[in-house]
Amino acid sequence: MSDWVGKWNYKPKFIGDFDQDTMERFKVAQMQELFNVRTIQRTAFLNDILDKVIYFANEVLDDLLFPRIDISKEQFCLLTKKEFDEKVAMRDSDAGKCHTGFVYVMVNKDIVRFIHDLTHEISHLVSFYCLIIKKLSPCKQSVSNQQGYTINCRNGRHYFGGLDEATTELFARRIRKKIVDQTDLLSFEEWNKLCSFFVYIRNVSLLITLLTTYIESDISDKLLFKSYIDGSSDFLKAVERVLPGANKHLMTLEGDTMDVGVIAYRMGGKRLESAFKKELSYFFP
């Protein structure tokens, strides 16, 4: 385990009385490779991709007026499909994961999918990270965490996961655009495929709809990314001001499920539901 000194947007929260030694132990972000994986040998080409993805992720932070984060290539575990499936994946659809300061990505022959997964996971890596340490008794404590918008509880429940994944895709899209515009890593066909490929399409569509339907309010992509990166509740407060009660529905948004339209209706009535269906039709004509 080592200190992640470059993770400036990490913050521990303590609930209860803790001694100074315990508080010091959680003071800085910790990196820990928990899956005991065997990584593939990185070629010069893979190293070049990693260098560019790290560089452009920090350029996006620059664009949003946030400090850069010190990210090392050693934080990236590039794996065969067999190694990823056996040791890291929780679902059949998983192709990448970000956990305790490490990014795990499956390397396959499709460079577009690889860069897509890599940019998605590094977006998780640069997002806000917070450990929540709660005193249960003199000798017992529980530790939960918040990453980006997602709040993971000790009991296995998590909230705002769908919002977090959609925001992650929108942040990653900015990285991908820089790769396309400023490098020659991809052919024209690969460029076109990367720009049109999304995961969590319904969640992304709902978030884009929310940002564009209420553009006259202070709901904005800048505010969305601000809370994603600094851990503030500014974006959720803006949503609540425009759509009172919406966040209790937004917090239940999970993976890319079919009931996103129902959540859109519960959040903003017919106006938001209709706009969501129109946005979704661009992906599912």
N, C-alpha and C positions, 0 to 999 in steps of 0.2 A: 504494500500500500504506500502511495506517495502523495504529497501535497500537490494540488493543482493550483499553483500560485497565479496562473493567468486567468482563473475563473473569477473575475471581479463581480459578476452578477449572481453570486452565491450568497445565501444568508441563512443562518440557523435561527429558528424560533424556539424559545424555551417556555414551556407551560409548567409552572410550579417552581419551587426553590431548588437550585442546583449549586453544588460547590464549584469553586473556581477551576479546579482541575478538569471536571467534566465539561464545563463550558469551553475551556481551552481546547479540549480534544475535538470539539465540533466546530472550532473557529474557522478553519479553512476547508475548502472543498477537497475531498479525498478521491483519488482514483484507485479503483480496484478491479482487476480482471477476475471476474467471478466464475466464468464458465470453463476455465482451464482448456482453452482451445489450442489447436495446432494450426498456425497460420500458413498460408502458402508463401513461397518465396516471391517477393515483389520484383517484377521486371522493371527496367528503366521506364517503360511506357506506363506501367501502373504507378510508379513514383511520380511521373510527370502529371498524371491525372490527379493524384492526391495533392500535389503542390498547388495545382491550379484551383482545385475545389476549396482548399483551405484559404488560399489568397482571395478568391472571389467571395467567399462567405464573409471574410473580414471587410471586403469592399462594400458589401451590402450593409454591414454594421456602420461603416463610415457614412454611407448615403443617408442612413437613418439618424446620424449624429450621435452614435454610441461608440464607446472605446472599442478598440480591437481586443480580441482574446488570444492568448498565447496557446496555440494548438500545435501539437507535435504529430508527425506521421506515425509515431509509435502508439498513439491512441487509437489507431485504426487496425482492426483485425480482419484481414481479407481471407475468406474461407472457401473451401470447396462446398458444393451443395450438400454432400454427405456429412461433413463436419458441422455445417450450419444446422441442418435438419436434426442431427442427433443431439447436439449440445446447446443450441441457442433458441431455435424456433419453438414457439408456443402454438402456432397454428400452421396449417398447410400453406396458407397464402403468404406467410412471413418471408421476407427476403433481406431484411435488415433490422437492426436493433441498436438503441443507444442506452447504455446502462453504466452508472457509476464512473463516468468519465471516459468510457471506451465506446467505440463504434464498431459494430459487427456487421459486415456486409458479405453476402454471397457473391462470388465472382463467377459469372457465366460468359458464354461466348457473345452474348448480346451487349455490346458496349453502351447502347442507349439505355437499356434497363439498368446496367451497372452504374452509370453516371446518375440516372434518376434516383436509384436507391441511395447512393452515396450523398447526393445533395439533400435528400430528405433527412437522412440521419444526422448529417452535420448541422442541419437547422435545429434539430432537437438539442444537439450538443451546445450550441451557442445560446440557447434560450435560458431563461431564468431557472435557477435550481435552488431549492430550499429544503432543508431537513427540519421537521417539526418534532421536537423532543418533549414528551409529556411525562411528568412525574406521576407514577401510579401508586408508589409506596416508597418508604425509605430505601428499599433495596431493588426496586423494579421501575423500569421506564419503558415507554413505547416510542418507536421512531416511525413516523410517516414522512411523506415527502410531497413537494409540489415541483413539477417540471413544466415550464411554460405555463399553460393554463390548467393542466391536469393536476388534480389533487388526489393522491393515492393514499388511502387509509389502511391502517393496520389490519382491519377486518376484511380486507379484500375489495371493498367498495372503492370506486373512483368516480370523480365528477369532472365535468367539462372536458372529457376526453375527446369527444367529437370536434369541439371548437379548437382544441389544441392541434389535432391532426390536420384540420383544414388550414389553420394558420401556418403550420409547418410546411404544407404544400405551397402556400402562397409565398412564403419566405424563400423556399427552395426554387420556386419559379424565377425569382429575381437572380439567384445564383446561376441557374441554367441559361438565362438570357445573356449574362455576361460571358459565359463559356462559349455560347454560340456566336456572339458578336465580336469577341476578342481573341479567339483561338482558332486553330485549324484542326482540332481534335476529331471533328465529325465531318462526314460527307454531307452533301445537300439533303439526301434522303434521310440520313440519320438525324440531321438538324431538324428537319420537319417532324420526324417522329418524336423527338425529345420535347419539342415545343407543344405537341398536341397530347402528350401522355400524362394522365393524372391518376392518382389513387384517391380514395375517399371522395369520389366525384360528387355525390349528393351533398356531403358536408361542405365541400368547396363551393358548390352551387348556392347553398343556403347562405354561406358567409358572403359571397360576392353579391347576392341579392340584398342582404342586409346592408351592405356598404353602399350599394347604388340606389336602393329604394328610398333611403332616408339621407340622401346626400346633402340635403339642406340643413341637417342637424350636425352636431359635433361628433357623430359616429363616422370615423374615417379609418383608412388603412394605416395611417401614421399612428393613430391612437391604438389600433389593434396590435401593431408590432411593438409599440412602446410597452404595453402591459405584458406582452409575450416575452420581452427581453428583460424588463426591470421588475417584473412580478407585482406591479401595482394593480389596483382594481379599477383604474381610470376608464378602460374600455367598457367593462361591465356596468359601471355606473352610468356611462353615457347611454348604453342600451336601455337601462332601466328608466332613465329620464324620458326617453322617447317612447318606449314600450313598457309601461309599468307591469311588473309580474312576468316579463319575458324570460328572465334569467333562471327562474325555477324550471322552465322547460328546456332552456339552452343547456343547463347543467346535466340534463339526462341524455343529451345527444351522445350516442356511442359511436361505434364504427359505422361504416357506410351502409346503414340499414335502409329498408324500404319505407320506413315510417317517418322519414325526414319531412315529407310534405305535411304530415299531421302536426309535427312540431312547429313547422312554419306557420300553420293556421293558428295554433294555440298561442304562438308568440305575437303575431301581427294580423290575425284575421284574414279575410279574403284578399286584401291588398298584398300582403307578403306571400301568401300561398300562390296567388296567380303569377306574381313576379318570379317566384321560385320555379314554378313549372315551366315558365318561358325560358329562364336561364338554363334549366336542366335539359331542355329540348336541343340546345346546342351540342350537348354530349350524346343525347339519345334522340336523334331526329325521328 
